[in-house]
């Protein structure tokens, strides 16, 4: 079970985008994340003669950021927080914040 999943709100703790918050768009297999409006890069795209509808020119898009450079955002404290796992009585495993023990997937 991963500590950070698609749709979670995270805050960047290291790098060029330090301090920015965003939601996780996707989790890549190699331990990197795509986060909305974080680690933005410019990409030069040529005009495609087969598909004129496709955007061309200089396009801004999100670049992957390593999972160690983000923390899950805790709304109760207003800061990034570490995540641990807890097993309920029925055997279900859930994610909880370490600072206050509150469930992430509530």
N, C-alpha and C positions, 0 to 999 in steps of 0.2 A: 504494500500500500504506500502510495507516494504522499509526502508531506504537503506538496502543493499540487493542486489540480486545476483543470481548465475552469475558468469562471471565477476563481478566487481573486480577491483584491490584495495586491502586494505593494510593498514600498521598497525602493531600491536603496541599498545601504552602502554600495561601493561603485565607483566608476564615474563616468561623465554625467550620467543622469541621476546622481545621488540625490535622494530626498523626494523624488517624484513617485506618485502613486498611479497605479493603473490595474486593469483587470487582465488576467492571463488569457490570451487568445488561443494558444496551443502549447502543449508540452512535447518537446522533441525527445527522441530516444537516447540521445547522448548527454542528457542532463542539462539541457538548455531550454529556455522558455521564450515565447514571443509574448511581449506585454504591450498592451495598447498605449501608444504615444510615449514609449520609452525606448532609448537607444536608437533614435531615428537616424537613418542614413539617406544619402541622395544617390540615386541610381540613374545612369544615362541610358535611355532606351531608344533604339532606332525605330523608324516608322516601318511597320510590317505591311508589305504590299498585298499580302493575302488577306489581312484582317485590318481594314482601315479604322474600325471602331475601337481597336485597342489603343490605349493612351501611349503617347510618345513624348520625348523630351526628357526633362529632368524630373524624376518622380521621387517623392519622399516616402519611405517605408520603414517598418520596424525591422531591426536586426535582432538575432537571438542574443539573449543574455544568460549567463550561467546561473544556475539555481542557487549557488552559494552567495551570489551578490544581491539576493532579494530576501525579504522576510514577509511572512503573512501579516496583513494589517489587522490589528485588533481594534474594533470600534469602541469597545468599553474603555480602553486605556488611551486610544488615539495614537498609538505607536506600533512599530513592528514587534512581533512576538514570536518566540520559539513554539514549535508544535511537538506534542508527544501523542502517544496512542493509549487508549484505555479500552478495556474489554468490559462490556456490560454483562449483566446476569444471564441474558439470553444467548451469550456467545458472540454478539455483534461487536465488531471492532470500530471505534470512532476516533476522530482526531480531536484533541483538546489543546487549548492554550496553556502553556506552562505557568504563566504568571497568576492566573485566576482559576484555572481548571474548568473554564467554560467550554462547552462543546462548540466546535467550528461548524459542523454540519447540522445546525439546529433548524 
